[in-house]
């Protein structure tokens, strides 16, 4: 059975920064009864603590708030080589972001076969305000895309 | 006019820190100013919430160690409500705390700090055979053959040639302040990668007892995990033996990799004894063997040292309104009764009021307010907190394990005890402490197994869970020694809700700005007198600041596809 790790990143204290974590919460709920080979991880703003989750699955799907180069209000999906080389999230344990974790996984020879990033540009990053209406409107779509990918990996 | 240098942000730390330094003759730092430029308003979010949920919110503050805020928070609420936690819960909390310390210190040394001393690019020039014989002469660690180092070096070459240095992209490679021979650099890089792999194992202990990691579960009144030696879904014999194996491996790694590396690297920097700083040290203490209220039972003692005087240990009482205070004379907040009057956290206020220059700007107005960090003081003294403070206090008190290890390290390096008051001393203290906490892990594992054997499976005390049994109003203090130093949470509960919550984190002590009397904070003081080889490449500043393991948490930056933020060094 293919192992899938679904990781939500971001800080739930800062409005749309919590997009990734919230998306994974909802996705887990929607998936209901699903094989143990799929794990849902609330990654928060942790860096190094997530290395094991990056290296221990065939498919890794990451949800995160992103600032794309051409800023459009939509759901962005990147897969494997589409992921920009210098993605840099200044968030994590000792500035160890997703790109650093991936470069470590590469050195260890443990890069997942399939790596997917599902992102939404944030509307507000205010302290303690929860997900904004603008991002809320994209959340369901992001979760739906995630669900479809999980289903296709499981059936493939 | 003196040269002024700005490093913003300090790389490889959690959060945002800016250092402004004034250089005198021969590029020696005359004075320094430390500014945390991100506001943390957690206190405001907590107001009006259920105190039993505070741990889950406070553990989101930090992107490094979620568990320390959860621990301080549950202790604080329990203190306010007069709850005693069951023996198993105390032991499990201590075990998780020792696990966090050990993993965090290991990660700090290799992944945050080592690159201030280790030149990755120089490792490419190393002779793998010589590296192997050096490695074998300092440690019985089995991964030390010439072939092992050769393979690793080739991997590293491929990595550098691909142009994607990734984790190694933010270094001042080739800087004249690097003193290690290529072979020692290669050994250190090898262990950098091994430690990255190994730290994943240590933290699995949090998943066992906290249900998940990151963000393990805590509970006001105990722990949320169930213990039952015969049940699959609880902590049972199988999970306990897995925990034991992890602890044994951790101890071996610290003993055979971390400590020998620390001593080998430090041996080449014995002349670089800058960065001592304040000479004032503060510890709340931790690892209670009995009730958390029984300060005498703490394995890490409570107390303060002033002016490097190890012969006098001062008593510390964080509940005393006149001892631990925060003022805001140089911080972007206002106090209703005067910014220069220190307030105890139970009387604390959080009213942000930015008065700094409008970005983009060149310099902060360091004569006035220049930081988002408040200025904590102990009896009006600026204090350093963290591993050096703890090790010095234990050393001053004659703790057998610490005294023996400190003396062993000093002897191997052939330096006197005064060398401890330095950047290198701080770095060594962290390693010494890591060896100790790896021992604590086994100590608490044994305690837990012994207690379970008596038939005691209780992990939570729910007697006072219901708010109807709480007093109308209560105040509490919760503390822990986080990896980077003394952490305190102060709560005021009214009608079952949080009326006020104040947190003083370790990096606020260490990175604090000036106080109203003009006394510098720990970073500011430690940077004074440091000579810089090349102000354009401020490696020496990073060394000293990193030695404190800064965490100016509250990670709020989003994933940026436009490229990376590079540390800007400005000199005029």
Interface residues (C-beta under 8 A of the other chain):
Chain A: X9 X10 X11 X12 X13 X14 X17 X42 X43 X44 X45 X46 X47 X48 X49 X50 X51 X52 X55 X64 X65 X66 X67 X68 X69 X84 X85 X86 X87 X88 X89 X90 X91 X92 X93 X94 X95 X96 X97 X98 X99 X100 X102 X103 X104 X106 X107 X108 X119 X122 X125 X127 X128
Chain B: X11 X12 X13 X14 X41 X42 X44 X45 X57 X60 X61 X62 X63 X64 X66 X107 X108 X111 X112 X155 X159 X164 X166 X167 X170 X193 X196 X197 X199 X200 X203 X204 X212 X213 X214 X215 X554 X555 X556 X557 X558 X559 X560 X561 X562 X563 X564 X565
